[in-house]
Amino acid sequence: MKVTVSVHGRWHAFELANGLHKRGLLDSLITTYPAFAARKFLDTGIRLQTRPWLELRRRLYDRFSLGTRPDTYIAKSFAKFLARNMKGDSDIFVGWSSAPLEAIGPAQTAGMKVVIERGSSHIGHQSDVLARAYEQIGLPHTATDPEIIDRELAEYDLADAIAVPSRFAASAISSPSPNFPGI
């Protein structure tokens, strides 16, 4: 069995890739991190594909607020890159939520099972909790882009499985919030 892991950024994907690689299960890691930076965290011999200009775009915005918020642009651009570069060598494709939508179809057509890695609770639940928390403490809040929410909901529907980090997150995936339907 071989697994392709894709992540826009780093998150815990690099640790997942290292663990799979040690067991001989990793096909490749695809990330927005530049290769020189990614290699600092990865075991030797991991096959790596990168789109570093997307990471640069995110970091320029975070540092200097240049242009519009890039989250949706990065998610779509990275997903299109994944879809174009999808190889049929893997049995499982793991994609971090909001960024693999356009790659799910090609992965499944190639016979791969698709796992969405959701490092938190359901996107709707998370959005609701953040909005309430910011309101309670009186700070301005930039809501999650509705297009990101729509992307994640579509990914949940298309995926063969959704990986979450805790029982709480799993329960929020099952019944996210009054404003978002469960899956």
URVEN-V853358 format. One record per residue. N is the residue number from 1. RES is the residue in three letters. SS is DSSP state (alpha for helix, beta for strand, coil for the rest). D_CENTER is the distance of its C-alpha to the mean C-alpha in whole Angstrom. Layout:
n=N res=RES ss=SS d_center=D_CENTER
n=N res=RES ss=SS d_center=D_CENTER
This chain:
n=1 res=MET ss=coil d_center=22
n=2 res=LYS ss=coil d_center=19
n=3 res=VAL ss=beta d_center=15
n=4 res=THR ss=beta d_center=13
n=5 res=VAL ss=beta d_center=10
n=6 res=SER ss=beta d_center=7
n=7 res=VAL ss=beta d_center=5
n=8 res=HIS ss=coil d_center=6
n=9 res=GLY ss=coil d_center=8
n=10 res=ARG ss=coil d_center=9
n=11 res=TRP ss=coil d_center=9
n=12 res=HIS ss=coil d_center=10
n=13 res=ALA ss=alpha d_center=9
n=14 res=PHE ss=alpha d_center=12
n=15 res=GLU ss=alpha d_center=14
n=16 res=LEU ss=alpha d_center=13
n=17 res=ALA ss=alpha d_center=14
n=18 res=ASN ss=alpha d_center=17
n=19 res=GLY ss=alpha d_center=18
n=20 res=LEU ss=alpha d_center=18
n=21 res=HIS ss=alpha d_center=20
n=22 res=LYS ss=alpha d_center=22
n=23 res=ARG ss=coil d_center=23
n=24 res=GLY ss=coil d_center=23
n=25 res=LEU ss=coil d_center=20
n=26 res=LEU ss=beta d_center=17
n=27 res=ASP ss=beta d_center=18
n=28 res=SER ss=beta d_center=15
n=29 res=LEU ss=beta d_center=13
n=30 res=ILE ss=beta d_center=11
n=31 res=THR ss=beta d_center=10
n=32 res=THR ss=coil d_center=11
n=33 res=TYR ss=coil d_center=13
n=34 res=PRO ss=coil d_center=17
n=35 res=ALA ss=alpha d_center=18
n=36 res=PHE ss=alpha d_center=21
n=37 res=ALA ss=alpha d_center=19
n=38 res=ALA ss=alpha d_center=16
n=39 res=ARG ss=coil d_center=19
n=40 res=LYS ss=coil d_center=21
n=41 res=PHE ss=coil d_center=18
n=42 res=LEU ss=coil d_center=18
n=43 res=ASP ss=coil d_center=21
n=44 res=THR ss=coil d_center=23
n=45 res=GLY ss=coil d_center=23
n=46 res=ILE ss=coil d_center=19
n=47 res=ARG ss=coil d_center=19
n=48 res=LEU ss=beta d_center=16
n=49 res=GLN ss=beta d_center=15
n=50 res=THR ss=beta d_center=14
n=51 res=ARG ss=coil d_center=14
n=52 res=PRO ss=alpha d_center=16
n=53 res=TRP ss=alpha d_center=17
n=54 res=LEU ss=alpha d_center=14
n=55 res=GLU ss=alpha d_center=13
n=56 res=LEU ss=alpha d_center=17
n=57 res=ARG ss=alpha d_center=17
n=58 res=ARG ss=alpha d_center=14
n=59 res=ARG ss=alpha d_center=17
n=60 res=LEU ss=alpha d_center=20
n=61 res=TYR ss=alpha d_center=19
n=62 res=ASP ss=alpha d_center=18
n=63 res=ARG ss=alpha d_center=22
n=64 res=PHE ss=alpha d_center=24
n=65 res=SER ss=coil d_center=22
n=66 res=LEU ss=coil d_center=23
n=67 res=GLY ss=coil d_center=23
n=68 res=THR ss=coil d_center=20
n=69 res=ARG ss=coil d_center=17
n=70 res=PRO ss=coil d_center=15
n=71 res=ASP ss=alpha d_center=11
n=72 res=THR ss=alpha d_center=12
n=73 res=TYR ss=alpha d_center=13
n=74 res=ILE ss=alpha d_center=11
n=75 res=ALA ss=alpha d_center=8
n=76 res=LYS ss=alpha d_center=11
n=77 res=SER ss=alpha d_center=13
n=78 res=PHE ss=alpha d_center=10
n=79 res=ALA ss=alpha d_center=10
n=80 res=LYS ss=alpha d_center=13
n=81 res=PHE ss=alpha d_center=14
n=82 res=LEU ss=alpha d_center=12
n=83 res=ALA ss=alpha d_center=14
n=84 res=ARG ss=alpha d_center=17
n=85 res=ASN ss=coil d_center=17
n=86 res=MET ss=coil d_center=16
n=87 res=LYS ss=coil d_center=18
n=88 res=GLY ss=coil d_center=20
n=89 res=ASP ss=coil d_center=21
n=90 res=SER ss=coil d_center=18
n=91 res=ASP ss=coil d_center=18
n=92 res=ILE ss=beta d_center=15
n=93 res=PHE ss=beta d_center=12
n=94 res=VAL ss=beta d_center=9
n=95 res=GLY ss=beta d_center=5
n=96 res=TRP ss=beta d_center=2
n=97 res=SER ss=coil d_center=3
n=98 res=SER ss=coil d_center=5
n=99 res=ALA ss=coil d_center=5
n=100 res=PRO ss=coil d_center=7
n=101 res=LEU ss=alpha d_center=9
n=102 res=GLU ss=alpha d_center=12
n=103 res=ALA ss=alpha d_center=12
n=104 res=ILE ss=alpha d_center=12
n=105 res=GLY ss=alpha d_center=16
n=106 res=PRO ss=alpha d_center=17
n=107 res=ALA ss=alpha d_center=15
n=108 res=GLN ss=alpha d_center=17
n=109 res=THR ss=alpha d_center=20
n=110 res=ALA ss=coil d_center=20
n=111 res=GLY ss=coil d_center=20
n=112 res=MET ss=coil d_center=17
n=113 res=LYS ss=beta d_center=16
n=114 res=VAL ss=beta d_center=12
n=115 res=VAL ss=beta d_center=10
n=116 res=ILE ss=beta d_center=7
n=117 res=GLU ss=beta d_center=6
n=118 res=ARG ss=beta d_center=7
n=119 res=GLY ss=coil d_center=8
n=120 res=SER ss=coil d_center=11
n=121 res=SER ss=coil d_center=13
n=122 res=HIS ss=coil d_center=13
n=123 res=ILE ss=alpha d_center=12
n=124 res=GLY ss=alpha d_center=16
n=125 res=HIS ss=alpha d_center=17
n=126 res=GLN ss=alpha d_center=15
n=127 res=SER ss=alpha d_center=16
n=128 res=ASP ss=alpha d_center=20
n=129 res=VAL ss=alpha d_center=20
n=130 res=LEU ss=alpha d_center=19
n=131 res=ALA ss=alpha d_center=21
n=132 res=ARG ss=alpha d_center=24
n=133 res=ALA ss=alpha d_center=24
n=134 res=TYR ss=alpha d_center=24
n=135 res=GLU ss=alpha d_center=27
n=136 res=GLN ss=alpha d_center=29
n=137 res=ILE ss=alpha d_center=29
n=138 res=GLY ss=coil d_center=30
n=139 res=LEU ss=coil d_center=27
n=140 res=PRO ss=coil d_center=26
n=141 res=HIS ss=coil d_center=22
n=142 res=THR ss=coil d_center=20
n=143 res=ALA ss=coil d_center=18
n=144 res=THR ss=coil d_center=15
n=145 res=ASP ss=coil d_center=15
n=146 res=PRO ss=alpha d_center=16
n=147 res=GLU ss=alpha d_center=15
n=148 res=ILE ss=alpha d_center=11
n=149 res=ILE ss=alpha d_center=13
n=150 res=ASP ss=alpha d_center=14
n=151 res=ARG ss=alpha d_center=11
n=152 res=GLU ss=alpha d_center=9
n=153 res=LEU ss=alpha d_center=13
n=154 res=ALA ss=alpha d_center=13
n=155 res=GLU ss=alpha d_center=10
n=156 res=TYR ss=alpha d_center=12
n=157 res=ASP ss=alpha d_center=15
n=158 res=LEU ss=alpha d_center=14
n=159 res=ALA ss=coil d_center=13
n=160 res=ASP ss=coil d_center=15
n=161 res=ALA ss=beta d_center=14
n=162 res=ILE ss=beta d_center=11
n=163 res=ALA ss=beta d_center=11
n=164 res=VAL ss=beta d_center=12
n=165 res=PRO ss=coil d_center=14
n=166 res=SER ss=coil d_center=17
n=167 res=ARG ss=alpha d_center=19
n=168 res=PHE ss=alpha d_center=19
n=169 res=ALA ss=alpha d_center=16
n=170 res=ALA ss=alpha d_center=17
n=171 res=SER ss=alpha d_center=20
n=172 res=ALA ss=alpha d_center=18
n=173 res=ILE ss=alpha d_center=16
n=174 res=SER ss=alpha d_center=19
n=175 res=SER ss=coil d_center=21
n=176 res=PRO ss=coil d_center=18
n=177 res=SER ss=beta d_center=21
n=178 res=PRO ss=coil d_center=24
n=179 res=ASN ss=coil d_center=22
n=180 res=PHE ss=beta d_center=20
n=181 res=PRO ss=coil d_center=21
n=182 res=GLY ss=coil d_center=20
n=183 res=ILE ss=coil d_center=18
